[in-house]
Structure formats: structure tokens, C-alpha cells
Amino acid sequence: FFVAPAASREAAGRSEQALSAFTRVLEQDSDHVDANYHAGLSAVRLGRQESARRYLLWTLDVDPGHKQARAALASILHADQHPGPIRRAAAMAMWILSGCSP
């Protein structure tokens, strides 16, 4: 399954469209690492933290060495524990580590 078009939507700031595209890929192959990872990033951008956690945890279940998913999940969990300015800094760190822009 080809996720590049959906990843391009995510990079262009069209997170809702990207998440829908990643979801369609995951309907065909629930273990698709890239689709799970990018769905997690899209969910974060949309403020859907629980969904983001689920996608990122699934990514790590399939590929435990996925550094970007691990960093993104750590940032989400840290931000949940530290509201306010720390939440924003953690979110920024996640985007930098994942190669995305905020």
C-alpha cells in the first residue's frame, strides 16, 4: 500500500484528509507501520490524543525499534503530564524528532 499521497496531505496541513487516507490503508493492512505512524501524527495534529496513542502504540507493537514513533509517543505522554508551556515544548520536540514541522 502506498502512503506517500496521504503523507503529503499531512505535510500540507490537511490532517483530516490524511487521517482518512491512512485509515483506508489500515482497513486493508492493520499492521502497516508507516500508515499507523502517520495516522498517529495526523491524530495529534487534530487534537485526538487517545487515537494518536493507539496508532503509535500499534506502530511500536509491529516495529519496536521505530524511533520516531517512540519519540512521538513519549512527547504525547509527557505533555499529558505537564500542561501549559511544557505541553507546547513537548509537542514541538515531537515534530522536530519526527521530521515534521509544527
Secondary structure, 3 states (H helix, E strand, C coil): CCCHHHHHHHHCCCHHHHHHHHHHHHHHCCCCHHHHHHHHHHHHHCCCHHHHHHHHHHHHHHCCCCHHHHHHHHHHHHHHHCCCHHHHHHHHHHHHHHCCCC
